[in-house]
Amino acid sequence: MKRVAIAALMSAVAATPAVAADKGLYIGAKLGVVNYGYSNVYNNSQAGYGLVGGYALNDYFALEAEINNLGGFETLYSIIKGSSYGVSGVVTLPMDPYFSLFAKLGVTSSSLEDSPQNGASGGTHTYTNTGLSIGIGGQFNVNEAVGIRLGFDSYQVGDAAISATSKAGMVYIGGLYKF
Protein backbone atom coordinates (compact mmCIF):
# COMPACT_ATOMS: atom_id res chain seq x y z
CA MET A 1 0.00 0.00 0.00
CA LYS A 2 2.88 2.37 0.77
CA ARG A 3 4.35 1.76 -2.69
CA VAL A 4 1.05 2.62 -4.34
CA ALA A 5 0.78 5.84 -2.32
CA ILE A 6 4.38 6.80 -3.09
CA ALA A 7 3.89 6.02 -6.80
CA ALA A 8 0.68 8.10 -6.86
CA LEU A 9 2.40 11.02 -5.14
CA MET A 10 5.38 10.88 -7.51
CA SER A 11 3.04 10.72 -10.52
CA ALA A 12 1.12 13.77 -9.30
CA VAL A 13 4.34 15.73 -8.81
CA ALA A 14 5.68 14.67 -12.22
CA ALA A 15 2.39 15.59 -13.90
CA THR A 16 2.35 19.09 -12.36
CA PRO A 17 3.42 21.63 -14.99
CA ALA A 18 6.69 23.43 -14.45
CA VAL A 19 4.94 26.81 -14.39
CA ALA A 20 5.32 26.90 -10.61
CA ALA A 21 9.06 27.45 -11.09
CA ASP A 22 8.72 31.12 -12.05
CA LYS A 23 12.40 32.06 -11.75
CA GLY A 24 14.28 34.24 -14.19
CA LEU A 25 13.73 37.11 -16.62
CA TYR A 26 10.37 38.13 -18.05
CA ILE A 27 8.99 40.88 -20.26
CA GLY A 28 5.43 41.97 -20.84
CA ALA A 29 2.93 44.54 -21.99
CA LYS A 30 -0.34 45.84 -20.59
CA LEU A 31 -3.34 47.70 -21.95
CA GLY A 32 -6.02 49.33 -19.84
CA VAL A 33 -8.07 52.32 -18.81
CA VAL A 34 -6.60 55.17 -16.72
CA ASN A 35 -8.63 57.43 -14.46
CA TYR A 36 -7.24 60.43 -12.57
CA GLY A 37 -8.39 61.39 -9.08
CA TYR A 38 -8.99 65.06 -9.88
CA SER A 39 -12.44 66.64 -9.79
CA ASN A 40 -13.73 69.06 -12.42
CA VAL A 41 -11.89 67.41 -15.30
CA TYR A 42 -13.25 66.13 -18.61
CA ASN A 43 -12.50 63.11 -20.79
CA ASN A 44 -10.91 61.46 -17.73
CA SER A 45 -11.11 57.74 -18.57
CA GLN A 46 -8.60 57.24 -21.37
CA ALA A 47 -6.64 54.30 -22.71
CA GLY A 48 -3.26 53.61 -21.16
CA TYR A 49 -0.57 51.08 -21.89
CA GLY A 50 2.80 50.01 -20.58
CA LEU A 51 5.86 47.80 -20.96
CA VAL A 52 7.15 45.66 -18.10
CA GLY A 53 10.41 43.83 -17.50
CA GLY A 54 11.41 41.90 -14.44
CA TYR A 55 13.42 39.23 -12.74
CA ALA A 56 11.76 36.63 -10.51
CA LEU A 57 14.14 35.76 -7.67
CA ASN A 58 11.96 32.81 -6.65
CA ASP A 59 8.31 31.70 -6.76
CA TYR A 60 7.31 34.46 -4.33
CA PHE A 61 9.32 37.61 -5.07
CA ALA A 62 10.36 39.56 -8.18
CA LEU A 63 11.84 42.93 -9.05
CA GLU A 64 10.06 44.73 -11.88
CA ALA A 65 10.63 47.87 -13.97
CA GLU A 66 7.93 49.50 -16.07
CA ILE A 67 7.22 52.42 -18.35
CA ASN A 68 3.65 53.59 -18.94
CA ASN A 69 1.58 55.94 -21.04
CA LEU A 70 -1.12 57.06 -18.59
CA GLY A 71 -3.61 58.56 -21.05
CA GLY A 72 -4.71 61.96 -19.79
CA PHE A 73 -7.61 64.29 -19.17
CA GLU A 74 -8.85 67.76 -20.04
CA THR A 75 -9.66 70.88 -18.05
CA LEU A 76 -11.45 73.97 -19.26
CA TYR A 77 -8.20 75.42 -20.65
CA SER A 78 -5.77 72.47 -20.89
CA ILE A 79 -5.15 69.05 -22.36
CA ILE A 80 -3.04 66.98 -19.97
CA LYS A 81 -1.21 63.76 -20.90
CA GLY A 82 0.47 61.48 -18.38
CA SER A 83 3.37 59.05 -18.36
CA SER A 84 5.41 57.21 -15.74
CA TYR A 85 8.36 54.92 -15.17
CA GLY A 86 9.44 53.12 -12.05
CA VAL A 87 10.61 50.03 -10.20
CA SER A 88 8.65 47.75 -7.88
CA GLY A 89 8.98 44.73 -5.70
CA VAL A 90 6.36 42.12 -6.56
CA VAL A 91 5.14 39.56 -4.02
CA THR A 92 3.37 36.53 -5.52
CA LEU A 93 1.06 34.07 -3.77
CA PRO A 94 0.68 30.93 -5.94
CA MET A 95 -2.83 29.48 -5.59
CA ASP A 96 -2.11 26.47 -7.83
CA PRO A 97 0.31 25.79 -10.72
CA TYR A 98 -1.79 27.91 -13.10
CA PHE A 99 -3.03 30.86 -11.04
CA SER A 100 -1.41 33.28 -8.60
CA LEU A 101 -2.23 36.55 -6.86
CA PHE A 102 0.30 39.39 -6.72
CA ALA A 103 0.88 42.71 -5.00
CA LYS A 104 3.35 45.42 -6.05
CA LEU A 105 4.98 48.25 -4.13
CA GLY A 106 7.42 50.61 -5.77
CA VAL A 107 8.71 54.07 -6.57
CA THR A 108 7.53 55.79 -9.73
CA SER A 109 8.32 59.07 -11.43
CA SER A 110 5.32 60.47 -13.27
CA SER A 111 5.02 63.37 -15.70
CA LEU A 112 2.00 65.38 -16.72
CA GLU A 113 2.36 67.43 -19.90
CA ASP A 114 -0.03 70.39 -19.76
CA SER A 115 -0.85 71.92 -23.19
CA PRO A 116 -3.39 74.67 -23.88
CA GLN A 117 -6.73 73.78 -25.47
CA ASN A 118 -7.28 75.03 -29.03
CA GLY A 119 -7.90 78.76 -28.78
CA ALA A 120 -6.49 79.05 -25.24
CA SER A 121 -3.35 81.04 -24.56
CA GLY A 122 -0.25 79.83 -22.77
CA GLY A 123 2.56 77.43 -23.35
CA THR A 124 3.17 73.78 -22.68
CA HIS A 125 4.39 72.87 -19.19
CA THR A 126 5.58 69.56 -17.78
CA TYR A 127 5.07 68.65 -14.12
CA THR A 128 6.84 65.70 -12.53
CA ASN A 129 6.22 63.85 -9.30
CA THR A 130 8.05 60.98 -7.66
CA GLY A 131 6.11 58.85 -5.22
CA LEU A 132 4.93 55.42 -4.20
CA SER A 133 3.10 53.16 -6.60
CA ILE A 134 1.01 50.17 -5.62
CA GLY A 135 -0.64 47.39 -7.55
CA ILE A 136 -2.67 44.23 -7.08
CA GLY A 137 -3.90 41.54 -9.42
CA GLY A 138 -3.95 37.97 -10.56
CA GLN A 139 -1.95 36.01 -13.10
CA PHE A 140 -2.98 32.96 -15.11
CA ASN A 141 -0.06 30.88 -16.43
CA VAL A 142 -1.00 29.53 -19.85
CA ASN A 143 2.18 27.41 -19.97
CA GLU A 144 5.77 27.56 -18.74
CA ALA A 145 6.58 30.71 -20.70
CA VAL A 146 3.34 32.69 -21.07
CA GLY A 147 1.23 34.38 -18.41
CA ILE A 148 -1.84 36.62 -18.56
CA ARG A 149 -2.31 39.35 -15.93
CA LEU A 150 -5.37 41.26 -14.81
CA GLY A 151 -4.56 44.05 -12.39
CA PHE A 152 -4.89 47.52 -10.94
CA ASP A 153 -1.95 49.93 -10.48
CA SER A 154 -2.03 53.32 -8.76
CA TYR A 155 0.55 56.08 -9.36
CA GLN A 156 1.01 59.44 -7.60
CA VAL A 157 0.76 62.36 -10.01
CA GLY A 158 0.82 66.13 -9.58
CA ASP A 159 0.11 69.20 -11.63
CA ALA A 160 0.79 72.71 -10.36
CA ALA A 161 -1.88 74.13 -12.68
CA ILE A 162 -4.45 72.04 -10.84
CA SER A 163 -2.53 72.73 -7.59
CA ALA A 164 -2.94 69.26 -6.13
CA THR A 165 -1.26 65.91 -5.93
CA SER A 166 -3.53 63.05 -6.82
CA LYS A 167 -3.43 59.52 -8.16
CA ALA A 168 -3.81 57.93 -11.57
CA GLY A 169 -5.30 54.44 -11.44
CA MET A 170 -4.96 51.94 -14.29
CA VAL A 171 -7.12 48.83 -14.62
CA TYR A 172 -5.42 46.58 -17.17
CA ILE A 173 -4.99 43.25 -18.86
CA GLY A 174 -1.52 42.21 -19.90
CA GLY A 175 0.71 39.42 -21.04
CA LEU A 176 4.10 38.17 -19.84
CA TYR A 177 6.74 36.07 -21.52
CA LYS A 178 9.21 34.26 -19.25
CA PHE A 179 12.69 33.35 -20.48
C-alpha positions as CSV (number, residue, x, y, z in Angstrom):
1,M,0.0,0.0,0.0
2,K,2.9,2.4,0.8
3,R,4.3,1.8,-2.7
4,V,1.0,2.6,-4.3
5,A,0.8,5.8,-2.3
6,I,4.4,6.8,-3.1
7,A,3.9,6.0,-6.8
8,A,0.7,8.1,-6.9
9,L,2.4,11.0,-5.1
10,M,5.4,10.9,-7.5
11,S,3.0,10.7,-10.5
12,A,1.1,13.8,-9.3
13,V,4.3,15.7,-8.8
14,A,5.7,14.7,-12.2
15,A,2.4,15.6,-13.9
16,T,2.3,19.1,-12.4
17,P,3.4,21.6,-15.0
18,A,6.7,23.4,-14.5
19,V,4.9,26.8,-14.4
20,A,5.3,26.9,-10.6
21,A,9.1,27.4,-11.1
22,D,8.7,31.1,-12.0
23,K,12.4,32.1,-11.7
24,G,14.3,34.2,-14.2
25,L,13.7,37.1,-16.6
26,Y,10.4,38.1,-18.1
27,I,9.0,40.9,-20.3
28,G,5.4,42.0,-20.8
29,A,2.9,44.5,-22.0
30,K,-0.3,45.8,-20.6
31,L,-3.3,47.7,-21.9
32,G,-6.0,49.3,-19.8
33,V,-8.1,52.3,-18.8
34,V,-6.6,55.2,-16.7
35,N,-8.6,57.4,-14.5
36,Y,-7.2,60.4,-12.6
37,G,-8.4,61.4,-9.1
38,Y,-9.0,65.1,-9.9
39,S,-12.4,66.6,-9.8
40,N,-13.7,69.1,-12.4
41,V,-11.9,67.4,-15.3
42,Y,-13.2,66.1,-18.6
43,N,-12.5,63.1,-20.8
44,N,-10.9,61.5,-17.7
45,S,-11.1,57.7,-18.6
46,Q,-8.6,57.2,-21.4
47,A,-6.6,54.3,-22.7
48,G,-3.3,53.6,-21.2
49,Y,-0.6,51.1,-21.9
50,G,2.8,50.0,-20.6
51,L,5.9,47.8,-21.0
52,V,7.1,45.7,-18.1
53,G,10.4,43.8,-17.5
54,G,11.4,41.9,-14.4
55,Y,13.4,39.2,-12.7
56,A,11.8,36.6,-10.5
57,L,14.1,35.8,-7.7
58,N,12.0,32.8,-6.7
59,D,8.3,31.7,-6.8
60,Y,7.3,34.5,-4.3
61,F,9.3,37.6,-5.1
62,A,10.4,39.6,-8.2
63,L,11.8,42.9,-9.1
64,E,10.1,44.7,-11.9
65,A,10.6,47.9,-14.0
66,E,7.9,49.5,-16.1
67,I,7.2,52.4,-18.4
68,N,3.6,53.6,-18.9
69,N,1.6,55.9,-21.0
70,L,-1.1,57.1,-18.6
71,G,-3.6,58.6,-21.0
72,G,-4.7,62.0,-19.8
73,F,-7.6,64.3,-19.2
74,E,-8.8,67.8,-20.0
75,T,-9.7,70.9,-18.0
76,L,-11.5,74.0,-19.3
77,Y,-8.2,75.4,-20.6
78,S,-5.8,72.5,-20.9
79,I,-5.2,69.0,-22.4
80,I,-3.0,67.0,-20.0
81,K,-1.2,63.8,-20.9
82,G,0.5,61.5,-18.4
83,S,3.4,59.0,-18.4
84,S,5.4,57.2,-15.7
85,Y,8.4,54.9,-15.2
86,G,9.4,53.1,-12.0
87,V,10.6,50.0,-10.2
88,S,8.7,47.7,-7.9
89,G,9.0,44.7,-5.7
90,V,6.4,42.1,-6.6
91,V,5.1,39.6,-4.0
92,T,3.4,36.5,-5.5
93,L,1.1,34.1,-3.8
94,P,0.7,30.9,-5.9
95,M,-2.8,29.5,-5.6
96,D,-2.1,26.5,-7.8
97,P,0.3,25.8,-10.7
98,Y,-1.8,27.9,-13.1
99,F,-3.0,30.9,-11.0
100,S,-1.4,33.3,-8.6
101,L,-2.2,36.5,-6.9
102,F,0.3,39.4,-6.7
103,A,0.9,42.7,-5.0
104,K,3.3,45.4,-6.1
105,L,5.0,48.3,-4.1
106,G,7.4,50.6,-5.8
107,V,8.7,54.1,-6.6
108,T,7.5,55.8,-9.7
109,S,8.3,59.1,-11.4
110,S,5.3,60.5,-13.3
111,S,5.0,63.4,-15.7
112,L,2.0,65.4,-16.7
113,E,2.4,67.4,-19.9
114,D,0.0,70.4,-19.8
115,S,-0.8,71.9,-23.2
116,P,-3.4,74.7,-23.9
117,Q,-6.7,73.8,-25.5
118,N,-7.3,75.0,-29.0
119,G,-7.9,78.8,-28.8
120,A,-6.5,79.1,-25.2
121,S,-3.3,81.0,-24.6
122,G,-0.3,79.8,-22.8
123,G,2.6,77.4,-23.4
124,T,3.2,73.8,-22.7
125,H,4.4,72.9,-19.2
126,T,5.6,69.6,-17.8
127,Y,5.1,68.6,-14.1
128,T,6.8,65.7,-12.5
129,N,6.2,63.9,-9.3
130,T,8.1,61.0,-7.7
131,G,6.1,58.9,-5.2
132,L,4.9,55.4,-4.2
133,S,3.1,53.2,-6.6
134,I,1.0,50.2,-5.6
135,G,-0.6,47.4,-7.6
136,I,-2.7,44.2,-7.1
137,G,-3.9,41.5,-9.4
138,G,-3.9,38.0,-10.6
139,Q,-1.9,36.0,-13.1
140,F,-3.0,33.0,-15.1
141,N,-0.1,30.9,-16.4
142,V,-1.0,29.5,-19.8
143,N,2.2,27.4,-20.0
144,E,5.8,27.6,-18.7
145,A,6.6,30.7,-20.7
146,V,3.3,32.7,-21.1
147,G,1.2,34.4,-18.4
148,I,-1.8,36.6,-18.6
149,R,-2.3,39.3,-15.9
150,L,-5.4,41.3,-14.8
151,G,-4.6,44.1,-12.4
152,F,-4.9,47.5,-10.9
153,D,-1.9,49.9,-10.5
154,S,-2.0,53.3,-8.8
155,Y,0.6,56.1,-9.4
156,Q,1.0,59.4,-7.6
157,V,0.8,62.4,-10.0
158,G,0.8,66.1,-9.6
159,D,0.1,69.2,-11.6
160,A,0.8,72.7,-10.4
161,A,-1.9,74.1,-12.7
162,I,-4.4,72.0,-10.8
163,S,-2.5,72.7,-7.6
164,A,-2.9,69.3,-6.1
165,T,-1.3,65.9,-5.9
166,S,-3.5,63.0,-6.8
167,K,-3.4,59.5,-8.2
168,A,-3.8,57.9,-11.6
169,G,-5.3,54.4,-11.4
170,M,-5.0,51.9,-14.3
171,V,-7.1,48.8,-14.6
172,Y,-5.4,46.6,-17.2
173,I,-5.0,43.3,-18.9
174,G,-1.5,42.2,-19.9
175,G,0.7,39.4,-21.0
176,L,4.1,38.2,-19.8
177,Y,6.7,36.1,-21.5
178,K,9.2,34.3,-19.2
179,F,12.7,33.3,-20.5
